[in-house]
Amino acid sequence: MNMSESVKDLKVTSNVGRDILASASLFKADYAVVWEYVVNSLQYCAPRVTPVIDIDLQQRKKLIAISDNGLGMNEQDLEHFFMMHGENKERKAGRIGRGKYGTGKSAAFGIGKGLKVDTRKNGRRNVVILTRDVIEQSAGLNVPLDWQIQNEECADIDGTTVTIFDIEVKVTEKSIAGYIEKHLQHFQHQTPKIAVNSHVCSYKEPEVDRSKEFTPNKVQADIIGGDVKLVVNVSKIPLGVSEFGIQVTAGAGNCVAIESAGVDKKELGNYLFGTVDVPLLESSTGPVEPYDQTRNLQLNPNHPVAQCLIGFIGASLDQVRKELVRETKDAQQDEQLRRLAQEASKIADILNDDFKEMRDRLQDIRSGTGRKATATGMFGGGEEGGDEPGSYVKGTKEPGDTRVKPRPGGPGDGTKRGRKDPNISVSGDPNPDGDDAVDPIGGKKKKRRPAGGFKVEYKPLGQDEPRSHYDSSTLTILLNTEHPVLAAAQAGGEIEDPAFKRLSYEIAFSEYALGLGYELANDDPGFPADDLLYEVRTSLNRVSKAAAPLYRA
C-alpha cells in the first residue's frame, strides 16, 4: 500500500431501528410496559406536587393511555427522550431512580405497533408519533418522527399522555393494577394517586405478624456496605407469587429486584417478605452489571455485590423460616389447637369425599371420549386415605389405664449422676372403668392416613383479613380464627360449641366451592362465567347435604 494513501478509519456504528426493536423485545408483558411509563411519571414530577396518573385500558380499541400531571416536555426534552441510551438527566443531577438504560421509549413496541407522546410544558404543547412500520423502514442511522403538533400554545396544565396503540397482546386491569400496587411501597412519600380504569391503586402491605432486622457480617459488609439493613417480615397469611421475597432497592424509589434466594419453595417460605436498600448495586463499577435492562426484577449472581447480597438474603430468610417451622410444630402440641385440627380433619374428610366422587365421575364420563378429566389434570390422582390402628397416651379425653412409670431409684429412673428422666409420654389403654384418662394419638380408636386433595386448617390470620383463605399451591383452606365472626362464635373458648362448628362448616364449604371454581377457571381461562357460577353453586349444595350428620352432632 502506498504510504501516501490515507488510512480509512473504522468506527462502531448502530442501526437505530434495530436497536429500538431489540430493546422493545425485552418488554413482553403489559404490566411491565405500563409500569415503565408510570415510574417515569412518578420520577419526573415537580417537588411538593402529588403525582396523579390515570391509566386508560381499552381492549377493544387495542390501546393504553397513561396520563400524568408531571413536568411535561419541550422540544429539547423530546429530543433527549427519543435518544437511544441517552444519559439520564436525573441521574446526572444525583437523583437516582429508574431509567438507567434509557429504554423506556422502546417499551411500547414490546406489545404494540405505535407510540404517541402528547406533552405540555410552560403553556406549549407538542405531539409526536412513532410507529413500528417507520422503524422497520428506516435506513438505520436515525428514525424519523411524525411531529404532529409543535410548540402550540395551550392553557392546559403541565403533563404528558403516552398512548400505546395497535396492541397485539391481551391487556388486563388486574395484572397491571396488581403490578403497580406491588411497587408503590417505595413511592409512598409522594402519596401518589393512580387509577387503572375505575380501579384506584393503593399499596396494601400484608398484615405483619412480626419483623426481624439483619445486618451483614464484616466480610459481607466489605462487599455490600456496612450500613445495609435487611428487614424480614412474617405475614399472617400465605403470600402470592408477586408478594413474597425481599424488595431490593439501589437508592430511594429504585427497586431493581425481588429476591427470595429459593427460600419461598421451602416449608412456610411463602410467608416471608421484606426490604433491603443496597446503594452499592448502583455505584459499583465493572464489566458485569448487577441487573439488566429486561426489568425482570432479578439480580445477576455473577456480579460480586449481587452474589454476596443473594447469600445474605437467603441465610436471613431461612433463619426466620426455620424459627417459624419450629414454632408451628410446638404449637401443634397445644390442646386447643389439637382439637381444632381434629375438627378441621372432619371438614376435610367431607370435602375430599366430595372431590373424589366428582373426580371419579368426570373420569367415567370422559373415559369414552379419550378426553383428560379436568379435575385429575388440576389436582392429580391423589392417594386414598384409610384407617390404621392407633395408640393411646396419658391425657384428658376418655377413661383408661396408664402404664406404670419406673420406680424411683430403679432402672431407668435417671436419678443417678444427677440426670432427670427424659420427657416421654406415658402409654395407656382405654378402659371404661379405669382410674386414669387417656388420649388417642392421631384420632379416636384409629388414625387416618392423610388423603390426597384438600386440607383444612384453623389459623389466626388477622382481624382485617377475610374469614377464610384458599392457598392454591397446597390446596389448603385456612379458617381465620381472628376474624370477628369466628372469634365471636368461639368467645367461650369451646370448640365443641355448635354455633362455632356450624359456622366453620359454612365458611369451609363456601371456600371449597370457590376454590374448585378457581381451579376450573385457572385450568381453562375461557370457562364461561355462567357455567362457573353453576359449578360453584352445585359444589356448595353437594357438600352441605353431605355434612348434614355433622350439623346434628
C-alpha positions in Angstrom: 0.0 0.0 0.0 1.3 3.4 -0.9 2.1 5.2 2.4 0.8 8.4 0.9 -2.7 6.9 0.8 -4.9 7.9 3.7 -6.0 5.0 6.0 -9.7 4.8 6.3 -10.9 5.0 10.0 -13.1 2.2 11.3 -15.9 3.1 13.6 -18.5 1.2 15.6 -22.0 2.1 14.3 -25.5 1.2 15.2 -28.8 0.6 13.3 -31.1 2.7 15.4 -34.3 0.9 14.1 -33.0 -2.5 15.0 -31.7 -1.1 18.3 -35.2 0.2 19.2 -36.8 -3.2 18.4 -34.2 -5.2 20.2 -34.8 -3.1 23.3 -38.5 -3.5 22.9 -38.3 -7.3 22.7 -37.3 -7.2 26.4 -40.7 -6.0 27.4 -43.1 -9.0 26.9 -45.8 -8.2 29.4 -48.5 -5.5 29.5 -47.8 -4.7 33.2 -44.0 -4.2 32.7 -44.6 -1.8 29.8 -47.2 0.3 31.6 -45.0 0.4 34.8 -42.1 1.8 32.7 -44.2 4.9 31.9 -45.8 5.1 35.3 -42.5 5.2 37.0 -41.3 8.0 34.7 -44.4 9.9 35.7 -43.5 9.4 39.4 -39.9 10.3 38.9 -40.5 13.4 36.7 -42.9 15.3 38.9 -42.4 18.7 40.4 -41.4 18.9 44.1 -44.3 19.1 46.6 -46.7 18.1 43.8 -48.8 15.0 44.4 -48.4 12.7 41.3 -51.7 12.0 39.6 -51.7 9.2 37.0 -54.7 8.0 35.0 -54.3 4.7 33.0 -57.0 4.1 30.4 -57.2 0.5 29.1 -59.3 0.0 26.0 -59.0 -3.7 25.0 -61.4 -3.3 22.0 -59.6 -0.3 20.6 -56.3 -2.0 21.4 -54.8 0.9 23.2 -53.4 2.0 26.6 -53.2 5.7 27.5 -51.1 6.8 30.5 -51.7 10.4 31.6 -49.9 12.4 34.3 -49.5 15.8 35.8 -45.7 15.7 35.7 -43.2 18.2 34.4 -44.1 17.7 30.7 -41.5 18.0 27.9 -40.5 20.8 25.5 -38.6 20.4 22.2 -35.2 19.8 23.8 -36.7 17.3 26.3 -38.4 15.3 23.5 -35.1 15.1 21.6 -33.5 13.7 24.7 -36.4 11.3 25.3 -36.1 9.8 21.9 -32.3 9.5 22.1 -31.4 5.8 22.5 -29.3 5.1 25.6 -29.0 8.8 26.3 -27.7 9.9 29.7 -30.4 10.2 32.3 -30.6 13.9 33.5 -31.9 12.9 36.9 -29.0 10.6 37.5 -26.5 13.2 36.3 -28.0 15.5 38.9 -27.5 12.9 41.6 -31.2 11.8 41.9 -31.0 8.0 41.5 -34.1 6.3 40.0 -35.2 4.2 37.1 -34.2 4.9 33.6 -30.5 3.7 33.8 -30.5 2.3 30.3 -32.8 4.7 28.5 -35.0 2.0 27.0 -38.4 3.4 28.2 -39.1 4.9 24.8 -38.8 1.4 23.3 -41.1 -0.4 25.8 -44.3 0.4 23.9 -43.1 -1.7 20.9 -42.9 -4.8 23.1 -46.7 -5.1 22.9 -47.9 -2.6 20.3 -47.2 -1.1 16.9 -47.3 2.6 17.8 -46.4 5.2 20.4 -47.9 8.7 20.7 -46.5 11.3 23.1 -48.8 14.3 23.8 -47.0 16.6 26.3 -47.5 20.1 27.7 -44.9 22.3 29.3 -44.9 26.0 30.2 -48.0 26.7 28.0 -46.7 24.9 24.9 -48.0 21.6 23.5 -46.1 19.0 21.4 -47.5 15.8 19.9 -45.1 13.2 18.4 -46.0 9.8 16.9 -43.6 6.8 16.2 -44.8 3.6 14.5 -43.2 0.2 14.1 -43.6 0.5 10.3 -41.5 3.6 10.2 -38.9 2.0 12.4 -38.6 -1.1 10.2 -38.4 1.1 7.0 -35.7 3.4 8.3 -32.3 3.4 6.8 -30.7 2.7 10.2 -28.8 5.9 11.1 -31.9 7.5 12.5 -35.7 7.1 12.6 -37.9 10.0 11.6 -40.7 11.0 14.0 -44.1 12.3 13.0 -44.2 15.7 14.8 -47.9 16.4 14.5 -48.1 19.4 16.8 -45.1 21.6 17.5 -44.9 24.3 20.2 -48.7 25.0 20.0 -49.9 27.4 22.7 -52.2 25.8 25.2 -53.8 26.6 28.6 -53.6 23.0 29.9 -51.5 22.2 33.0 -48.1 20.6 32.5 -48.1 16.9 32.0 -47.8 14.1 29.5 -50.1 11.5 27.9 -48.3 8.4 26.5 -50.6 6.3 24.3 -49.6 2.8 23.1 -51.8 1.8 20.1 -52.4 -1.2 17.9 -51.7 -3.5 20.8 -51.1 -7.1 19.9 -51.5 -8.8 23.3 -54.3 -9.1 25.8 -54.2 -6.4 28.5 -55.9 -6.9 31.8 -56.7 -4.4 34.5 -55.9 -7.0 37.3 -52.3 -7.7 36.2 -51.4 -4.0 35.6 -53.0 -2.7 38.8 -51.5 -5.5 40.8 -48.0 -4.8 39.5 -48.3 -1.1 40.2 -49.6 -1.7 43.7 -46.8 -4.1 44.4 -44.2 -1.4 43.6 -45.9 1.6 45.2 -44.2 0.9 48.6 -41.1 2.9 47.6 -43.1 5.9 46.4 -45.4 6.3 49.5 -43.5 9.5 50.4 -45.1 11.1 47.3 -48.6 9.9 48.2 -49.3 9.3 44.5 -52.9 8.9 43.1 -53.1 6.3 40.4 -56.1 4.7 38.7 -56.3 1.9 36.2 -59.7 2.4 34.6 -62.0 2.6 37.6 -59.6 0.8 40.0 -57.8 3.1 42.4 -54.3 1.7 43.1 -53.0 1.6 46.7 -50.2 -0.2 48.4 -51.5 -2.7 50.9 -48.8 -4.3 52.9 -49.7 -7.8 54.1 -50.6 -7.8 57.8 -47.3 -8.4 59.7 -47.1 -11.0 62.5 -43.6 -9.9 63.4 -40.4 -8.4 61.9 -36.7 -9.2 62.3 -33.8 -7.0 61.3 -30.4 -8.3 60.0 -27.1 -6.6 59.3 -24.2 -8.1 57.3 -21.2 -9.6 58.9 -17.8 -8.0 58.4 -16.9 -9.9 55.3 -20.4 -9.2 53.7 -20.2 -5.5 54.8 -17.0 -5.0 52.9 -18.8 -6.1 49.7 -22.4 -4.8 50.1 -21.9 -2.0 52.5 -21.7 -1.7 56.3 -24.9 0.4 56.6 -27.2 -2.2 54.9 -30.2 -3.3 56.9 -32.4 -6.2 55.9 -35.9 -6.3 57.3 -37.7 -9.7 57.1 -41.4 -9.6 57.8 -43.6 -12.6 58.6 -47.1 -12.4 57.0 -50.1 -13.8 58.8 -51.3 -15.4 55.5 -49.5 -17.3 52.7 -48.3 -14.7 50.1 -48.9 -14.9 46.4 -46.0 -15.2 43.8 -45.8 -11.4 43.4 -45.8 -10.7 47.2 -43.2 -12.9 48.9 -39.5 -12.2 48.8 -37.2 -9.2 49.6 -37.6 -6.0 47.6 -34.1 -4.8 46.8 -33.6 -1.1 46.1 -30.5 0.7 45.0 -31.5 4.1 46.3 -34.9 5.5 47.1 -37.6 4.5 44.6 -35.2 2.4 42.6 -36.5 -1.1 43.0 -34.2 -3.4 41.0 -35.1 -6.8 42.2 -37.3 -9.1 44.3 -35.1 -11.8 45.8 -36.1 -14.9 47.8 -33.0 -17.0 47.2 -35.2 -20.1 46.7 -36.4 -20.0 50.3 -40.0 -19.5 49.1 -40.0 -23.1 47.9 -39.4 -24.4 51.4 -41.9 -25.0 54.1 -43.5 -21.7 55.2 -41.1 -19.8 52.9 -44.1 -18.1 51.2 -44.9 -16.2 54.4 -41.8 -14.1 54.3 -41.3 -10.6 52.7 -39.3 -7.5 53.4 -36.9 -4.8 52.1 -33.2 -4.0 51.8 -31.5 -1.0 50.3 -28.0 -1.5 48.8 -26.7 1.7 47.1 -23.5 -0.2 46.0 -25.6 -2.1 43.5 -25.8 1.2 41.6 -22.4 2.7 42.2 -20.1 -0.3 41.8 -18.2 -0.4 38.6 -17.0 -3.3 36.5 -17.8 -5.2 33.2 -20.7 -7.1 34.8 -24.0 -5.3 35.6 -25.8 -6.2 38.9 -29.1 -6.4 37.0 -30.1 -5.9 33.4 -32.4 -3.8 31.2 -35.0 -6.5 30.9 -36.7 -5.2 34.1 -37.2 -8.8 35.2 -36.5 -7.8 38.9 -33.7 -10.4 39.2 -30.2 -9.9 40.4 -27.3 -11.1 38.4 -25.5 -13.7 40.5 -22.3 -13.1 38.5 -22.0 -9.6 39.9 -19.9 -9.6 43.1 -22.2 -7.3 45.1 -25.4 -9.1 43.9 -23.8 -12.5 44.6 -23.0 -11.6 48.2 -26.4 -10.0 48.7 -28.2 -13.1 47.5 -26.4 -15.2 50.0 -27.1 -12.7 52.8 -30.8 -12.6 51.9 -31.1 -16.3 51.6 -29.4 -17.0 55.0 -31.5 -14.4 56.8 -34.8 -15.6 55.3 -34.0 -19.2 56.1 -33.2 -18.4 59.7 -36.7 -16.8 60.1 -38.3 -19.7 58.2 -36.8 -22.3 60.5 -38.0 -20.4 63.6 -41.5 -20.5 62.1 -41.3 -24.2 61.4 -40.2 -24.9 65.0 -42.9 -22.7 66.4 -45.6 -24.3 64.3 -44.6 -27.8 65.4 -44.6 -26.7 69.0 -48.0 -25.0 68.7 -49.4 -28.3 67.3 -49.0 -29.8 70.7 -51.3 -27.3 72.3 -54.5 -28.9 73.4 -56.9 -26.4 71.8 -55.0 -26.5 68.5 -55.2 -30.2 68.6 -58.9 -30.1 69.0 -59.2 -27.5 66.2 -57.1 -29.8 64.0 -59.5 -32.7 64.7 -62.5 -30.5 63.7 -60.7 -29.4 60.6 -60.0 -33.1 59.7 -63.7 -33.8 59.8 -64.4 -31.0 57.4 -61.5 -32.1 55.2 -62.9 -35.6 55.0 -66.2 -34.4 53.7 -64.6 -32.1 51.1 -62.2 -34.9 49.9 -65.0 -37.4 49.7 -66.9 -34.9 47.5 -63.8 -34.2 45.5 -63.0 -37.9 44.9 -66.6 -38.6 43.9 -66.5 -35.6 41.5 -63.1 -36.7 40.1 -64.2 -40.3 39.6 -67.5 -39.2 37.9 -65.6 -37.0 35.5 -63.2 -39.8 34.7 -66.0 -42.2 34.0 -67.8 -39.7 31.7 -64.7 -38.7 29.8 -63.0 -42.1 29.5 -65.1 -43.0 26.5 -64.0 -39.9 24.6 -60.3 -40.0 25.4 -60.5 -36.6 27.0 -58.5 -35.9 30.1 -60.6 -35.2 33.2 -60.2 -31.6 34.3 -60.1 -32.4 38.0 -57.5 -35.1 37.5 -55.3 -32.7 35.5 -55.6 -30.0 38.0 -55.1 -31.9 41.2 -53.5 -35.2 40.3 -54.8 -38.6 41.1 -54.1 -38.3 44.8 -53.8 -41.1 47.3 -56.7 -42.5 49.1 -56.8 -42.2 52.9 -57.5 -45.1 55.2 -57.7 -46.2 58.8 -54.9 -47.8 60.7 -54.6 -48.8 64.3 -53.8 -46.0 66.7 -52.3 -45.9 70.2 -53.0 -44.1 73.5 -51.1 -41.9 75.9 -52.0 -40.4 79.3 -54.4 -37.5 78.7 -57.8 -36.0 79.5 -60.3 -37.3 76.9 -61.6 -40.7 78.0 -61.2 -43.2 80.9 -58.4 -45.7 80.8 -55.3 -47.2 82.4 -51.8 -45.8 82.2 -48.8 -48.0 82.3 -46.6 -47.7 85.5 -43.5 -45.4 85.3 -40.1 -46.8 86.6 -39.8 -46.7 90.4 -37.6 -44.0 91.9 -34.1 -45.4 92.1 -34.9 -48.3 89.8 -33.5 -49.0 86.4 -34.1 -46.1 84.0 -35.1 -43.7 86.9 -32.4 -41.2 85.8 -31.7 -40.0 89.4 -28.2 -41.4 89.2 -25.5 -39.0 88.2 -27.9 -36.1 88.7 -29.8 -36.6 85.5 -33.6 -36.3 85.1 -35.9 -38.8 83.4 -36.4 -38.0 79.7 -39.8 -36.3 79.0 -41.6 -39.3 77.4 -45.4 -39.6 77.2 -46.8 -42.3 79.4 -48.5 -45.1 77.4 -52.0 -46.2 78.2 -55.1 -48.2 77.1 -58.8 -47.2 77.0 -60.8 -48.7 79.9 -64.4 -47.5 80.8 -63.6 -48.5 84.5 -60.1 -47.1 84.5 -58.9 -44.6 87.2 -56.8 -42.5 84.7 -57.5 -40.7 81.5 -56.0 -41.3 78.1 -56.0 -39.6 74.7 -55.8 -41.3 71.3 -52.8 -40.4 69.2 -54.0 -39.2 65.8 -57.7 -39.6 66.5 -60.1 -41.8 68.3 -59.5 -45.6 68.1 -58.0 -45.3 64.7 -55.9 -42.7 63.0 -56.4 -41.6 59.5 -53.8 -41.8 56.8 -53.8 -38.4 55.0 -55.6 -38.5 51.7 -54.5 -36.5 48.6 -56.7 -33.5 48.0 -57.9 -30.6 50.1 -56.7 -29.8 53.6 -58.4 -27.6 56.2 -56.6 -25.7 58.9 -57.6 -23.2 61.6 -55.1 -20.3 61.7 -55.0 -16.8 63.2 -54.7 -14.6 60.1 -55.6 -11.2 61.5 -58.8 -9.3 62.2 -58.7 -7.4 59.0 -58.2 -10.4 56.8 -61.1 -12.4 55.2 -62.7 -15.1 57.3 -61.1 -17.8 55.1 -58.3 -18.0 52.6 -57.6 -20.6 49.9 -53.9 -21.4 49.3 -54.0 -22.9 45.8 -50.4 -24.1 45.9 -51.1 -26.6 48.7 -54.9 -27.0 48.2 -55.4 -25.7 51.8 -58.4 -23.9 53.2 -57.4 -21.7 56.1 -60.2 -20.6 58.5 -59.3 -17.3 60.2 -59.8 -17.7 63.9 -59.1 -14.0 64.4 -61.9 -12.9 62.1 -64.6 -11.1 64.2 -67.4 -13.5 63.3 -65.4 -16.7 64.1 -63.8 -15.1 67.2 -67.3 -14.2 68.5 -68.6 -17.7 67.9 -65.6 -19.1 69.9 -65.8 -16.4 72.6 -66.4 -19.1 75.3 -63.3 -21.0 74.2 -65.3 -24.2 73.5 -64.5 -25.7 70.1 -67.4 -28.1 70.6 -69.9 -25.2 70.7 -72.5 -26.0 67.9 -72.5 -22.3 66.8 -68.8 -22.3 66.2 -68.7 -25.7 64.5 -71.7 -24.9 62.2 -70.2 -21.5 61.2 -66.9 -23.3 60.5 -68.7 -25.7 58.2 -70.4 -22.9 56.3 -67.2 -21.0 55.8 -65.1 -24.0 54.7 -67.8 -25.3 52.3 -68.1 -21.9 50.7 -64.3 -21.6 50.3 -64.1 -25.1 48.9 -66.8 -24.4 46.3 -65.0 -21.2 45.3 -61.6 -23.0 45.3 -63.0 -25.6 42.9 -64.2 -22.7 40.7 -60.9 -21.0 40.9 -59.1 -24.2 39.8 -61.5 -24.7 37.0 -61.1 -21.2 35.7 -57.3 -21.4 36.1 -57.3 -24.6 34.1 -59.5 -23.2 31.4 -59.4 -19.3 31.2 -62.2 -19.5 28.7 -64.6 -21.2 31.1 -68.0 -19.5 30.7 -68.9 -17.3 33.7 -72.4 -18.8 33.8 -71.1 -22.3 33.9 -68.5 -21.4 36.5 -71.2 -19.9 38.8 -73.3 -23.1 38.3 -70.3 -25.3 39.3 -69.7 -23.2 42.5 -73.4 -23.4 43.5 -73.6 -27.1 42.7 -70.4 -27.9 44.7 -71.7 -25.9 47.7 -75.0 -27.7 47.6 -73.4 -31.2 47.4 -71.0 -30.7 50.4 -73.7 -29.1 52.5 -76.0 -32.1 52.1 -73.2 -34.5 52.8 -72.4 -32.6 56.0 -75.9 -33.0 57.5 -74.8 -35.5 60.1 -72.2 -33.0 61.4 -74.9 -30.4 61.9 -76.9 -32.8 64.0 -73.9 -33.8 66.1 
